[in-house]
Amino acid sequence: MRAGDLVRVTQASLGRPKGSLALVETKLKDLGGHHSGPSGAIWQIHMFQTGIKTRCLGRDLEVISESR
């Protein structure tokens, strides 16, 4: 996962309904350790449905379309 990827939210949260589409903006923090990799990072995403920016764990996102 990287900036510019289109993702679907797989874990509902306040202001982030499950199944919503979003655009990955930046990687804010890599948690490291056994959580290393894209799924163990905190990402800033832009929600299309609500127009807000929010933070989300990589494991709660599913990549729909990767940027080139």
N, C-alpha and C positions, 0 to 999 in steps of 0.2 A: 504494500500500500504506500502511496506517495501523494503529494499535493497534486490536485487536479483530477483525482479519481472520483468517479460517480459511485456512491455507496448506498446501501439500504440498511436502515436501522433494524437490528434483530432483537434488541432488548429495549422494551418500553421504559420510559422515564418521564418525569414531569417536563412537558414541553417537547417531548420526543416520542411521538406515537410509533409503535412497532410497525414496520413496513414503509416508513417515510423515506423519501429520497433526499440525499444531501450531497454536497460537494466537499471533498477533503481540502482544507486550506493549508494547514501546517501541522507538523509533528511537534508537540509541545514538550514532551518528556518521554524518555525511554526508561522503563522501570527496571530493566536489567535483571540479572540473576536468572532464575528459572522462567521468568516472564519475558525473556529477551525476544526480539523480533517484532514485526508489525502488530501482532495481537497483544503484546505486552507493553504497548505504548499508549500515551494519551494524545489524542488528535483533536484539533479544532476543526469543526465542520460547520458548513452553512446550510441550514435547513431550507429547502425550497418551499415547503408548505407554509411555514410561518415567517420565513425571511430572517430568522434570528441566527446568531452564531452561538455555538455551544461546544462544550468539551465532551469527549466520549472515549471510552476504552476501545482499543482496536478489536478486541474479541466480541464487542457488541455491534460490529459493522461487517457487512458482506459487500465485497467489491462487485459492482455490476459492470462497469466499464473502466478499463485502465487508461490513463493518459499516456501519450507516447513521448 
